[in-house]
């Protein structure tokens, strides 16, 4: 009996506790009495700094507004399994725990407007499979995670307006059905708010720009007037007037997947990448060792980039996997080259003194690891014989010196002979001069180069992708490369044996052949035209200077002069009228020959006046 009474008291207190309303909140019933209505709890006290723990369990709608709440901790609403609407808005919330929505399996609407959120834990939406409305308006969100698309499949209302968003991840627009145009339910539409954000218009939001120009059946913008805030040339331009290319994820390839090189040789590793925007390239090793060598990187065009890494006098420690990584705003990709180092230390053994046939010299030379070989001296020098190894790797020639070891014993056998490699020298101050359409002259200087020492000049262009090599004496300091392509960019490197520093490389561009021919032709034509004009002007001036002398020597033959040289015209003058004479013609005409003579021999305007006043007295001047 005692236990029954205790249980009844507990149930009564539990039911009473469930009906209690938190002290800083207001509880309202809609649509009925306390037992049949829908409970709404409103907490808007500015002194509230945490979520109340005594909220009635039958609450359907909870509004926490204008409070001092700074953070939503883990599982603060786990005692509200029937909660459908949750508003935590216009407060000071700066962070939300990933477990903040745990237990809200039937939640349909979540509003976090007007807070100070700089990031939102999208994975927290995993606990709300029936969520349809999500509003993050008027916060400080600067980005949206690419993982958000996996948790927005049931969302029909998403408001991201009035934040600090500059772009949207490409994965969001590729995966989320409203952007990717994968329509599950044709009757369902998604309302999206993106206005009042400082959008940076580049290829990352190209789909959003298309959405603003061409309405989508499934996705509807709350405000279709969206404008760019950057870059400068697009600031203030509406989305409807901007057309941009779509982003392309980088694709990278290497010149070869595996490379076997001899010990002490020089190796060039190359990778090429494409993508939009143009990707950047970086090299690394799989064993995470640093790469301390020369790296050349060029971008011959938009969306294309290549890189070459130069390894000089490779050692066994240089063997391994080299990775080339291409990266842009869309993503990254990687390709690798595996380098294997094999061979012997390059050396030349000088002639030895005459010795008996039973005299044997033994020394160790590494061949992809420690191996031994024996040499038997002959009259011409040493003969290399295989030691305790399966086979001997190929060798490369170079200059060296052999230091004779101390001999002991009857057979004078010794081991582990030592070598000193050739003196190293450096090539520096390399430059390209006298570039033409098909050739270029290379100049360089050296320090400590021996007579007859060779330098390998390796050059390549982007289009060919094949390296070409020319060898010459390093002491010359000059080389002319022929057979180049016009208007092409080349990279050239000078490689020497045992160079103690990084390989010097430069880039140069050849001139255009068509442009050179056209300029020469234009100069030739311009010179010819100038000469013709000068000759014409000289002839004209000479003719003008000689014309008066020719006219005076013509004599009285005025008739021929008027026909051949001058234009015939008449002189008209006013007739003299006498008192009492009849009115007749007022003008009198003078003869052509007389007029011409007056024109050619007139000396002043006074004579012309005399000619007008009198026909009898006329000033005469010999021509």
RODO-2510 file (C-alpha; in nm, 4 decimals, decimal comma):
residues 623
     n   res          X          Y          Z
     1     x     0,0000     0,0000     0,0000
     2     x     0,2831     0,2354     0,0820
     3     x     0,4416     0,1770    -0,2574
     4     x     0,1155     0,2511    -0,4384
     5     x     0,0745     0,5802    -0,2547
     6     x     0,4352     0,6768    -0,3334
     7     x     0,3867     0,5977    -0,7042
     8     x     0,0699     0,8039    -0,7225
     9     x     0,2411     1,0962    -0,5555
    10     x     0,5311     1,0742    -0,8035
    11     x     0,2973     1,0677    -1,1044
    12     x     0,0990     1,3610    -0,9698
    13     x     0,4141     1,5634    -0,9128
    14     x     0,5439     1,4690    -1,2588
    15     x     0,2203     1,5819    -1,4254
    16     x     0,2204     1,8998    -1,2218
    17     x     0,5858     1,9636    -1,3091
    18     x     0,5084     1,9186    -1,6764
    19     x     0,2467     2,1902    -1,6624
    20     x     0,4761     2,4377    -1,4935
    21     x     0,6145     2,7241    -1,7058
    22     x     0,9740     2,8489    -1,6579
    23     x     1,0020     3,1630    -1,4479
    24     x     1,1600     3,3721    -1,7293
    25     x     0,9226     3,2475    -1,9988
    26     x     0,5576     3,2748    -2,0969
    27     x     0,3457     2,9699    -2,1880
    28     x     0,0536     3,0111    -2,4264
    29     x    -0,2078     2,7576    -2,5425
    30     x    -0,3556     2,7837    -2,8922
    31     x    -0,6720     2,6178    -3,0164
    32     x    -0,8097     2,4712    -2,6936
    33     x    -0,7790     2,4217    -2,3214
    34     x    -0,4738     2,3232    -2,1255
    35     x    -0,5295     1,9568    -2,2103
    36     x    -0,6177     1,9836    -2,5798
    37     x    -0,4386     2,2983    -2,7014
    38     x    -0,0947     2,3477    -2,8565
    39     x     0,1596     2,4821    -2,6127
    40     x     0,3875     2,7695    -2,7184
    41     x     0,6680     2,8859    -2,4903
    42     x     0,8120     3,2349    -2,5350
    43     x     1,1366     3,3280    -2,3568
    44     x     1,2413     3,6863    -2,4249
    45     x     1,3984     3,8027    -2,1001
    46     x     1,7223     3,9934    -2,1711
    47     x     1,8780     3,8450    -1,8539
    48     x     1,8440     3,4872    -1,9769
    49     x     2,1895     3,3428    -2,0570
    50     x     2,1038     2,9723    -2,1040
    51     x     1,8191     2,7514    -2,2199
    52     x     1,5748     2,6728    -1,9311
    53     x     1,5676     2,3103    -1,8249
    54     x     1,2068     2,3154    -1,6981
    55     x     1,0308     2,3694    -2,0301
    56     x     0,7108     2,1590    -2,0438
    57     x     0,7567     1,8360    -2,2419
    58     x     0,4443     1,8897    -2,4516
    59     x     0,5775     2,2150    -2,6017
    60     x     0,5261     2,2321    -2,9770
    61     x     0,6741     2,5749    -3,0462
    62     x     0,9643     2,7343    -2,8558
    63     x     1,0748     3,0930    -2,9140
    64     x     1,3918     3,2219    -2,7454
    65     x     1,4297     3,5834    -2,8566
    66     x     1,6307     3,8904    -2,7507
    67     x     1,8176     3,7145    -2,4721
    68     x     2,1812     3,7149    -2,3575
    69     x     2,2287     3,3581    -2,4777
    70     x     2,5795     3,3193    -2,6289
    71     x     2,5978     2,9494    -2,7120
    72     x     2,3737     2,6527    -2,7793
    73     x     2,5286     2,3584    -2,5910
    74     x     2,4841     1,9900    -2,6649
    75     x     2,1350     1,8371    -2,6228
    76     x     1,9545     2,1335    -2,4588
    77     x     1,6195     2,0303    -2,6136
    78     x     1,6351     1,6521    -2,5640
    79     x     1,3350     1,6684    -2,3241
    80     x     1,1126     1,8118    -2,5988
    81     x     1,0507     1,5175    -2,8375
    82     x     0,7370     1,6757    -2,9822
    83     x     0,8926     2,0138    -3,0681
    84     x     0,8024     2,1233    -3,4238
    85     x     0,9138     2,4874    -3,4309
    86     x     1,2330     2,6253    -3,2743
    87     x     1,3219     2,9947    -3,2941
    88     x     1,6431     3,1227    -3,1360
    89     x     1,6627     3,4649    -3,2929
    90     x     1,7784     3,8236    -3,2407
    91     x     2,0211     3,7392    -2,9653
    92     x     2,3964     3,7086    -2,9225
    93     x     2,4541     3,3452    -3,0204
    94     x     2,8054     3,3025    -3,1614
    95     x     2,8456     2,9221    -3,1595
    96     x     2,6297     2,6115    -3,1889
    97     x     2,7362     2,2652    -3,0757
    98     x     2,7117     1,9799    -3,3256
    99     x     2,4789     1,7982    -3,0787
   100     x     2,2587     2,1017    -3,0126
   101     x     1,9637     1,9560    -3,2089
   102     x     1,9876     1,6007    -3,0754
   103     x     1,6481     1,4498    -2,9921
   104     x     1,4466     1,6820    -3,2211
   105     x     1,3480     1,4080    -3,4661
   106     x     1,0177     1,5729    -3,5673
   107     x     1,1462     1,9329    -3,5899
   108     x     1,0195     2,1046    -3,9050
   109     x     1,1294     2,4675    -3,8698
   110     x     1,4550     2,6162    -3,7327
   111     x     1,5129     2,9921    -3,7290
   112     x     1,8407     3,1455    -3,6077
   113     x     1,7958     3,4963    -3,7494
   114     x     1,9733     3,8044    -3,6159
   115     x     2,2569     3,6412    -3,4230
   116     x     2,6375     3,6645    -3,4430
   117     x     2,7080     3,3295    -3,6104
   118     x     3,0234     3,3149    -3,8235
   119     x     2,9839     2,9428    -3,8953
   120     x     2,7039     2,6883    -3,8819
   121     x     2,7496     2,3170    -3,7984
   122     x     2,5685     2,1648    -4,0961
   123     x     2,6281     1,8120    -3,9642
   124     x     2,3976     1,8984    -3,6713
   125     x     2,1065     1,8739    -3,9163
   126     x     2,1573     1,4978    -3,9253
   127     x     1,9398     1,4790    -3,6102
   128     x     1,6465     1,6559    -3,7823
   129     x     1,5426     1,4404    -4,0795
   130     x     1,2052     1,6181    -4,1164
   131     x     1,3412     1,9731    -4,1213
   132     x     1,1957     2,1817    -4,4075
   133     x     1,2603     2,5431    -4,3061
   134     x     1,6072     2,6765    -4,2171
   135     x     1,6650     3,0487    -4,1751
   136     x     2,0126     3,1928    -4,1038
   137     x     1,9318     3,5464    -4,2125
   138     x     2,1206     3,8469    -4,0760
   139     x     2,4233     3,6688    -3,9301
   140     x     2,7953     3,6883    -4,0117
   141     x     2,8402     3,3742    -4,2218
   142     x     3,1369     3,4146    -4,4581
   143     x     3,1201     3,0719    -4,6235
   144     x     2,9065     2,7634    -4,6659
   145     x     3,0667     2,4236    -4,6195
   146     x     3,0717     2,1890    -4,9172
   147     x     2,9291     1,9231    -4,6825
   148     x     2,6054     2,1199    -4,6446
   149     x     2,4531     1,9651    -4,9557
   150     x     2,4318     1,6252    -4,7840
   151     x     2,2049     1,7654    -4,5095
   152     x     1,9761     1,9909    -4,7170
   153     x     1,7930     1,7321    -4,9255
   154     x     1,4570     1,7869    -4,7484
   155     x     1,4892     2,1647    -4,7168
   156     x     1,2262     2,3668    -4,9043
   157     x     1,3079     2,7079    -4,7515
   158     x     1,6676     2,8259    -4,7048
   159     x     1,7408     3,1879    -4,6172
   160     x     2,1068     3,2966    -4,6238
   161     x     2,0443     3,6633    -4,6942
   162     x     2,2176     3,9543    -4,5178
   163     x     2,5364     3,7668    -4,4373
   164     x     2,8965     3,8034    -4,5623
   165     x     2,8931     3,5357    -4,8293
   166     x     3,1186     3,5978    -5,1296
   167     x     3,0810     3,2612    -5,3029
   168     x     2,9169     2,9197    -5,2811
   169     x     3,1098     2,5910    -5,2991
   170     x     3,0907     2,4140    -5,6317
   171     x     3,0039     2,0865    -5,4563
   172     x     2,6906     2,2465    -5,3119
   173     x     2,5669     2,3437    -5,6572
   174     x     2,6685     2,0090    -5,8069
   175     x     2,5039     1,7888    -5,5424
   176     x     2,2045     1,9819    -5,4069
   177     x     1,9114     1,8906    -5,6346
   178     x     1,7767     2,2453    -5,6832
   179     x     2,1103     2,3525    -5,8362
   180     x     2,1979     2,0282    -6,0127
   181     x     1,8500     2,0145    -6,1745
   182     x     1,7893     1,6640    -6,0401
   183     x     1,4166     1,6832    -5,9715
   184     x     1,2866     1,4280    -5,7270
   185     x     0,9333     1,5659    -5,6780
   186     x     0,8296     1,8035    -5,9633
   187     x     0,5592     1,9587    -5,7465
   188     x     0,8037     2,0622    -5,4710
   189     x     0,9799     2,3970    -5,5030
   190     x     1,2691     2,5354    -5,3020
   191     x     1,2706     2,9001    -5,1927
   192     x     1,6233     3,0411    -5,1624
   193     x     1,7289     3,3767    -5,0145
   194     x     2,0733     3,5062    -5,1189
   195     x     2,0266     3,8824    -5,1355
   196     x     2,2361     4,1394    -4,9461
   197     x     2,5648     3,9471    -4,9657
   198     x     2,8971     4,0790    -5,1070
   199     x     2,9172     3,8300    -5,3946
   200     x     3,2505     3,7917    -5,5758
   201     x     3,1573     3,7090    -5,9328
   202     x     3,3887     3,4395    -6,0698
   203     x     3,3500     3,0916    -6,2110
   204     x     3,2560     2,9460    -5,8707
   205     x     2,9096     3,1032    -5,8833
   206     x     2,8561     3,0598    -6,2569
   207     x     2,5531     2,8355    -6,1903
   208     x     2,4062     3,0985    -5,9612
   209     x     2,4506     3,3592    -6,2363
   210     x     2,2704     3,1310    -6,4793
   211     x     1,9905     3,0871    -6,2274
   212     x     1,9464     3,4650    -6,2080
   213     x     1,9214     3,4895    -6,5887
   214     x     1,7118     3,1817    -6,6590
   215     x     1,4439     3,0989    -6,3978
   216     x     1,4539     2,7443    -6,2616
   217     x     1,1353     2,5445    -6,2299
   218     x     1,2323     2,3969    -5,8951
   219     x     1,4471     2,6726    -5,7395
   220     x     1,2968     3,0182    -5,6761
   221     x     1,4968     3,3182    -5,5544
   222     x     1,3350     3,5382    -5,2887
   223     x     1,4970     3,8428    -5,4491
   224     x     1,6074     3,8135    -5,8120
   225     x     1,8046     4,1383    -5,8039
   226     x     2,1502     4,0181    -5,7042
   227     x     2,4597     4,2250    -5,7847
   228     x     2,8353     4,1643    -5,7853
   229     x     3,0610     4,3283    -5,5270
   230     x     3,3853     4,2160    -5,6893
   231     x     3,6101     4,2123    -5,8804
   232     x     3,6404     4,5839    -5,9551
   233     x     3,5384     4,5561    -6,3202
   234     x     3,2104     4,3870    -6,2182
   235     x     3,1280     4,5799    -5,8987
   236     x     2,7624     4,6809    -5,8974
   237     x     2,6752     4,4819    -6,2116
   238     x     2,3525     4,2753    -6,1793
   239     x     2,3798     3,8988    -6,2105
   240     x     2,1587     3,9057    -6,5190
   241     x     2,4278     4,0968    -6,7133
   242     x     2,7267     3,8822    -6,6156
   243     x     2,8380     3,5793    -6,8164
   244     x     3,1280     3,3708    -6,6796
   245     x     3,2836     3,0363    -6,7696
   246     x     3,2382     2,7443    -6,5359
   247     x     3,5212     2,6296    -6,3114
   248     x     3,7188     2,3199    -6,4052
   249     x     3,8905     2,0980    -6,1505
   250     x     4,2643     2,0593    -6,2155
   251     x     4,3945     1,7624    -6,4126
   252     x     4,7665     1,6861    -6,3856
   253     x     4,9878     1,4442    -6,5811
   254     x     5,3598     1,3665    -6,5619
   255     x     5,6067     1,3061    -6,8420
   256     x     5,6484     0,9466    -6,7241
   257     x     5,5377     0,7358    -6,4300
   258     x     5,8755     0,5714    -6,3637
   259     x     6,2292     0,6816    -6,4406
   260     x     6,5581     0,4949    -6,3972
   261     x     6,8693     0,7121    -6,3909
   262     x     7,2375     0,6397    -6,3522
   263     x     7,4205     0,7455    -6,0403
   264     x     7,5714     1,0914    -6,0832
   265     x     7,3620     1,1907    -6,3855
   266     x     7,1293     1,4902    -6,4169
   267     x     6,7534     1,4382    -6,4203
   268     x     6,4598     1,6614    -6,5224
   269     x     6,1100     1,5780    -6,3941
   270     x     5,8107     1,7474    -6,5562
   271     x     5,4376     1,7678    -6,4954
   272     x     5,1592     1,9487    -6,6842
   273     x     4,8253     2,0662    -6,5462
   274     x     4,5045     2,2096    -6,6865
   275     x     4,2076     2,3676    -6,5116
   276     x     4,0118     2,6895    -6,4715
   277     x     4,1168     2,9102    -6,3019
   278     x     4,4759     2,8277    -6,3899
   279     x     4,6008     2,5873    -6,1208
   280     x     4,9184     2,6291    -5,9191
   281     x     5,1762     2,3476    -5,9070
   282     x     5,3866     2,2261    -5,6144
   283     x     5,6346     1,9386    -5,5736
   284     x     5,6798     1,7120    -5,2724
   285     x     5,8288     1,3752    -5,1863
   286     x     5,6348     1,0783    -5,0546
   287     x     5,8856     1,0381    -4,7711
   288     x     5,8343     1,4093    -4,6799
   289     x     6,2002     1,4953    -4,7288
   290     x     6,2639     1,8529    -4,8485
   291     x     6,3400     1,9195    -5,2142
   292     x     6,6348     2,1571    -5,2365
   293     x     6,6766     2,2043    -5,6091
   294     x     6,5767     2,4230    -5,9013
   295     x     6,2062     2,4356    -5,9946
   296     x     6,0912     2,6129    -6,3113
   297     x     5,7200     2,6916    -6,3539
   298     x     5,5467     2,8601    -6,6473
   299     x     5,1902     2,9330    -6,7638
   300     x     5,1864     2,9613    -7,1443
   301     x     4,8122     3,0293    -7,1555
   302     x     4,4964     3,0672    -6,9519
   303     x     4,4113     2,7405    -6,7813
   304     x     4,7509     2,5748    -6,8537
   305     x     5,0616     2,5442    -6,6372
   306     x     5,3720     2,3228    -6,6380
   307     x     5,6614     2,2734    -6,3998
   308     x     6,0093     2,1181    -6,4277
   309     x     6,2261     2,0094    -6,1368
   310     x     6,6015     1,9685    -6,1975
   311     x     6,8074     1,7145    -6,0026
   312     x     7,1847     1,7443    -6,0514
   313     x     7,4293     1,4584    -5,9994
   314     x     7,1675     1,2305    -5,8435
   315     x     7,2626     1,0111    -5,5506
   316     x     7,0932     0,7109    -5,3943
   317     x     6,9192     0,9381    -5,1463
   318     x     6,7468     1,1173    -5,4373
   319     x     6,5591     0,8001    -5,5329
   320     x     6,1926     0,7864    -5,4391
   321     x     5,8460     0,9068    -5,5341
   322     x     5,8072     1,2709    -5,6405
   323     x     5,4538     1,4100    -5,6336
   324     x     5,3259     1,7010    -5,8418
   325     x     5,0094     1,8621    -5,7017
   326     x     4,7821     2,0968    -5,8982
   327     x     4,5347     2,3136    -5,7071
   328     x     4,2802     2,5872    -5,7771
   329     x     3,9616     2,7181    -5,6150
   330     x     3,7622     2,4141    -5,7310
   331     x     3,9884     2,1408    -5,5948
   332     x     4,3180     1,9632    -5,6429
   333     x     4,4684     1,6603    -5,8133
   334     x     4,8022     1,4832    -5,7933
   335     x     5,0364     1,2740    -6,0091
   336     x     5,3674     1,1109    -5,9212
   337     x     5,6990     1,0049    -6,0748
   338     x     5,9049     0,7247    -5,9230
   339     x     6,2798     0,7790    -5,9621
   340     x     6,5187     0,4844    -5,9353
   341     x     6,8950     0,5471    -5,9131
   342     x     7,1273     0,2745    -6,0384
   343     x     7,4822     0,2481    -6,1736
   344     x     7,8464     0,2951    -6,0707
   345     x     8,0479     0,5959    -5,9667
   346     x     8,1842     0,7453    -6,2923
   347     x     8,5609     0,7355    -6,3036
   348     x     8,8598     0,6923    -6,5370
   349     x     9,1576     0,4894    -6,4128
   350     x     9,4971     0,6080    -6,5388
   351     x     9,7657     0,3790    -6,6659
   352     x     9,9489     0,1807    -6,4042
   353     x    10,3121     0,0855    -6,3804
   354     x    10,4116    -0,2512    -6,5330
   355     x    10,3322    -0,5328    -6,2968
   356     x    10,3315    -0,9072    -6,2964
   357     x    10,0308    -1,1056    -6,4051
   358     x     9,9570    -1,2299    -6,0569
   359     x     9,9276    -0,8776    -5,9138
   360     x     9,5603    -0,8068    -5,8349
   361     x     9,3919    -0,4813    -5,7229
   362     x     9,0547    -0,4943    -5,5490
   363     x     8,8249    -0,2016    -5,4696
   364     x     8,4547    -0,1436    -5,3983
   365     x     8,2136     0,0394    -5,6276
   366     x     7,8448     0,0707    -5,5314
   367     x     7,5994    -0,0679    -5,7888
   368     x     7,2539     0,0026    -5,6436
   369     x     7,4216    -0,0916    -5,3187
   370     x     7,7690    -0,2018    -5,2047
   371     x     7,9343    -0,4339    -5,4592
   372     x     8,2964    -0,5231    -5,5284
   373     x     8,5004    -0,5566    -5,8436
   374     x     8,8575    -0,6585    -5,9137
   375     x     9,1018    -0,5142    -6,1627
   376     x     9,4034    -0,6785    -6,3153
   377     x     9,6736    -0,4403    -6,4404
   378     x     9,7942    -0,4826    -6,7954
   379     x    10,0362    -0,2960    -7,0087
   380     x     9,7651    -0,0509    -7,1147
   381     x     9,6064    -0,0012    -6,7735
   382     x     9,3543    -0,1935    -6,5620
   383     x     9,1040    -0,4585    -6,6640
   384     x     8,7814    -0,4624    -6,4579
   385     x     8,6650    -0,8066    -6,3533
   386     x     8,3356    -0,8924    -6,1808
   387     x     8,3489    -0,9457    -5,8089
   388     x     8,0999    -1,1287    -5,5876
   389     x     7,7896    -0,9883    -5,7542
   390     x     7,5374    -1,1081    -6,0078
   391     x     7,6022    -0,8458    -6,2722
   392     x     7,7651    -0,5103    -6,3250
   393     x     7,5503    -0,2033    -6,3977
   394     x     7,6496     0,0256    -6,6877
   395     x     7,8785     0,3177    -6,6184
   396     x     7,9250     0,6664    -6,7579
   397     x     8,2499     0,8366    -6,8510
   398     x     8,3957     1,1262    -6,6639
   399     x     8,7349     1,2459    -6,5558
   400     x     8,8788     1,1229    -6,2281
   401     x     9,1964     1,0279    -6,0470
   402     x     9,3054     0,7031    -5,8870
   403     x     9,5139     0,7054    -5,5727
   404     x     9,7370     0,4015    -5,5511
   405     x     9,6949     0,2137    -5,2208
   406     x     9,9734     0,0754    -5,0096
   407     x    10,0716    -0,2789    -5,1016
   408     x    10,1412    -0,5615    -4,8614
   409     x    10,1914    -0,9333    -4,8830
   410     x    10,3337    -1,1604    -5,1499
   411     x    10,0566    -1,1141    -5,4014
   412     x    10,0287    -0,7428    -5,3172
   413     x     9,6489    -0,7615    -5,2786
   414     x     9,4671    -0,4594    -5,1397
   415     x     9,1041    -0,3499    -5,1114
   416     x     8,8851    -0,0433    -5,1077
   417     x     9,0750     0,1859    -5,3437
   418     x     8,9826     0,5531    -5,3146
   419     x     8,8898     0,8019    -5,5875
   420     x     8,8881     1,1765    -5,6145
   421     x     8,6306     1,3170    -5,8559
   422     x     8,7042     1,5920    -6,1051
   423     x     8,7165     1,9454    -5,9788
   424     x     8,3706     2,1019    -5,9787
   425     x     8,2956     2,4247    -6,1569
   426     x     7,9912     2,6488    -6,1795
   427     x     7,8128     2,8135    -6,4705
   428     x     7,6644     3,1512    -6,3930
   429     x     7,5413     3,4751    -6,5493
   430     x     7,3605     3,2896    -6,8259
   431     x     7,1684     3,5178    -7,0633
   432     x     7,0063     3,5102    -7,4064
   433     x     7,0980     3,7720    -7,6675
   434     x     7,0383     3,8269    -8,0374
   435     x     6,7019     3,6507    -8,0489
   436     x     6,5687     3,5920    -8,4011
   437     x     6,2781     3,3931    -8,5383
   438     x     6,4793     3,0687    -8,5549
   439     x     6,7880     3,1161    -8,3370
   440     x     6,9241     3,2645    -8,0167
   441     x     7,2713     3,3256    -7,8793
   442     x     7,3471     3,2105    -7,5236
   443     x     7,6260     3,3655    -7,3177
   444     x     7,7586     3,2521    -6,9789
   445     x     8,0618     3,2668    -6,7536
   446     x     8,2373     2,9943    -6,5509
   447     x     8,4581     2,9629    -6,2469
   448     x     8,7256     2,6947    -6,2260
   449     x     8,6454     2,5143    -6,5514
   450     x     8,9098     2,2773    -6,6870
   451     x     9,0213     2,2731    -7,0478
   452     x     8,7955     2,0549    -7,2565
   453     x     8,5225     2,0323    -6,9906
   454     x     8,1769     1,9940    -7,1406
   455     x     7,8464     2,1562    -7,0568
   456     x     7,5060     2,0154    -7,1525
   457     x     7,2601     2,2748    -7,2818
   458     x     6,9058     2,1390    -7,2428
   459     x     6,6210     2,3419    -7,3894
   460     x     6,2523     2,2774    -7,4414
   461     x     5,9360     2,4570    -7,5451
   462     x     5,5875     2,3999    -7,4131
   463     x     5,4388     2,2751    -7,7382
   464     x     5,7084     2,0163    -7,8061
   465     x     5,7290     1,8792    -7,4491
   466     x     6,0467     1,7001    -7,5604
   467     x     6,3825     1,8086    -7,4216
   468     x     6,6670     1,8675    -7,6670
   469     x     7,0312     1,8676    -7,5645
   470     x     7,3439     2,0203    -7,7131
   471     x     7,6947     1,9738    -7,5689
   472     x     7,9766     2,2230    -7,5998
   473     x     8,2920     2,3249    -7,4168
   474     x     8,2054     2,5204    -7,1088
   475     x     8,5082     2,7464    -7,1505
   476     x     8,3738     2,8969    -7,4751
   477     x     8,1027     3,0834    -7,2871
   478     x     7,8872     3,1122    -7,5999
   479     x     7,6486     2,8931    -7,7996
   480     x     7,4073     2,9630    -8,0848
   481     x     7,0899     2,7525    -8,0825
   482     x     6,9494     2,7037    -8,4329
   483     x     6,6288     2,5545    -8,5668
   484     x     6,3961     2,7169    -8,3153
   485     x     6,0316     2,7946    -8,3843
   486     x     5,9219     3,1570    -8,4295
   487     x     5,7115     3,3267    -8,1629
   488     x     5,7744     3,0476    -7,9128
   489     x     5,8769     3,0580    -7,5465
   490     x     6,1693     2,8350    -7,4493
   491     x     6,3347     2,7317    -7,1229
   492     x     6,7055     2,6493    -7,1326
   493     x     6,9249     2,5002    -6,8570
   494     x     7,3019     2,4537    -6,8460
   495     x     7,4087     2,1362    -6,6686
   496     x     7,7657     2,0441    -6,5795
   497     x     7,9150     1,7408    -6,4053
   498     x     7,9603     1,7997    -6,0347
   499     x     7,8122     2,1468    -6,0365
   500     x     7,8075     2,2601    -5,6719
   501     x     7,5010     2,4797    -5,6990
   502     x     7,1526     2,4808    -5,8506
   503     x     7,1219     2,4415    -6,2252
   504     x     7,1016     2,7861    -6,3895
   505     x     6,7947     2,8155    -6,6125
   506     x     6,6454     3,1049    -6,8055
   507     x     6,3496     3,1599    -7,0358
   508     x     6,3451     3,3437    -7,3672
   509     x     6,1088     3,3953    -7,6605
   510     x     6,1897     3,3904    -8,0306
   511     x     6,0707     3,6626    -8,2600
   512     x     5,7927     3,6332    -8,5147
   513     x     5,9065     3,5557    -8,8711
   514     x     5,6049     3,7107    -9,0443
   515     x     5,6317     4,0308    -8,8475
   516     x     5,9988     4,0713    -8,9412
   517     x     5,9338     4,0233    -9,3149
   518     x     5,6396     4,2621    -9,3182
   519     x     5,8362     4,5350    -9,1420
   520     x     6,1258     4,5018    -9,3881
   521     x     5,8880     4,5170    -9,6827
   522     x     5,7162     4,8228    -9,5354
   523     x     6,0500     5,0001    -9,4874
   524     x     6,1514     4,9227    -9,8466
   525     x     5,8230     5,0524    -9,9897
   526     x     5,8377     5,3628    -9,7707
   527     x     6,1936     5,4329    -9,8898
   528     x     6,0967     5,3931   -10,2553
   529     x     5,7989     5,6254   -10,2165
   530     x     6,0126     5,8841   -10,0381
   531     x     6,2730     5,8731   -10,3169
   532     x     6,0040     5,9133   -10,5829
   533     x     5,8500     6,2119   -10,4069
   534     x     6,1924     6,3739   -10,3612
   535     x     6,2774     6,3320   -10,7305
   536     x     5,9404     6,4749   -10,8351
   537     x     5,9808     6,7793   -10,6133
   538     x     6,3343     6,8344   -10,7424
   539     x     6,2157     6,8205   -11,1037
   540     x     5,9313     7,0589   -11,0367
   541     x     6,1584     7,3115   -10,8687
   542     x     6,4099     7,2849   -11,1542
   543     x     6,1355     7,3445   -11,4096
   544     x     6,0074     7,6512   -11,2249
   545     x     6,3571     7,7978   -11,2051
   546     x     6,4306     7,7473   -11,5756
   547     x     6,0911     7,8661   -11,7097
   548     x     6,1630     8,2532   -11,7119
   549     x     6,4895     8,2119   -11,8995
   550     x     6,3224     7,9927   -12,1597
   551     x     6,0408     8,2470   -12,2019
   552     x     6,2824     8,5436   -12,2683
   553     x     6,4794     8,3552   -12,5313
   554     x     6,1710     8,2693   -12,7285
   555     x     6,1838     8,6085   -12,9110
   556     x     5,8843     8,7470   -13,0863
   557     x     5,7165     8,4153   -13,1326
   558     x     5,4321     8,5086   -12,9003
   559     x     5,1848     8,2954   -13,0864
   560     x     5,3625     7,9696   -13,0058
   561     x     5,4126     8,0860   -12,6471
   562     x     5,0402     8,1384   -12,5935
   563     x     4,9509     7,8026   -12,7422
   564     x     5,1996     7,5870   -12,5612
   565     x     5,2604     7,7524   -12,2269
   566     x     4,9875     7,9966   -12,1239
   567     x     4,6096     8,0129   -12,1142
   568     x     4,4498     8,2593   -12,3574
   569     x     4,2387     8,5294   -12,1998
   570     x     4,1149     8,8846   -12,2786
   571     x     4,1444     9,2143   -12,0954
   572     x     3,8255     9,4237   -12,0718
   573     x     3,8390     9,7989   -11,9935
   574     x     3,5829    10,0784   -11,9699
   575     x     3,5451    10,3003   -12,2833
   576     x     3,6091    10,6757   -12,2631
   577     x     3,2914    10,8744   -12,3153
   578     x     3,2862    11,2222   -12,4783
   579     x     3,0383    11,4915   -12,4103
   580     x     2,7344    11,4627   -12,6394
   581     x     2,8226    11,1137   -12,7705
   582     x     2,5529    10,8510   -12,8124
   583     x     2,5111    10,5734   -12,5656
   584     x     2,6650    10,2546   -12,7030
   585     x     2,8771     9,9772   -12,5719
   586     x     3,0491    10,0624   -12,2459
   587     x     3,3401     9,8141   -12,2650
   588     x     3,6282     9,7670   -12,5000
   589     x     3,8319     9,4454   -12,5488
   590     x     4,2017     9,4293   -12,6114
   591     x     4,3807     9,1795   -12,8381
   592     x     4,5007     8,8486   -12,6957
   593     x     4,8654     8,9038   -12,7801
   594     x     4,8608     9,2468   -12,6226
   595     x     4,6987     9,1110   -12,3081
   596     x     4,9534     8,8323   -12,2740
   597     x     5,2416     9,0752   -12,3203
   598     x     5,1018     9,3028   -12,0520
   599     x     5,0612     9,0122   -11,8085
   600     x     5,4126     8,8829   -11,8601
   601     x     5,5751     9,2270   -11,8498
   602     x     5,3705     9,4160   -11,5897
   603     x     5,5863     9,5533   -11,3076
   604     x     5,3526     9,7173   -11,0625
   605     x     4,9962     9,7931   -10,9804
   606     x     5,0524    10,1520   -11,1058
   607     x     5,0950    10,0231   -11,4621
   608     x     4,7687     9,8352   -11,4329
   609     x     4,5966    10,1568   -11,3320
   610     x     4,7444    10,3333   -11,6350
   611     x     4,6163    10,0541   -11,8580
   612     x     4,2682    10,1061   -11,7197
   613     x     4,2719    10,4846   -11,7658
   614     x     4,4024    10,5185   -12,1183
   615     x     4,4190    10,3001   -12,4206
   616     x     4,6578    10,5316   -12,6054
   617     x     4,9420    10,5776   -12,3596
   618     x     5,0462    10,2306   -12,2233
   619     x     5,3505    10,1458   -12,0257
   620     x     5,5748     9,9141   -12,2230
   621     x     5,8371     9,6903   -12,0727
   622     x     6,0479     9,4514   -12,2729
   623     x     6,0176     9,0873   -12,1742
***
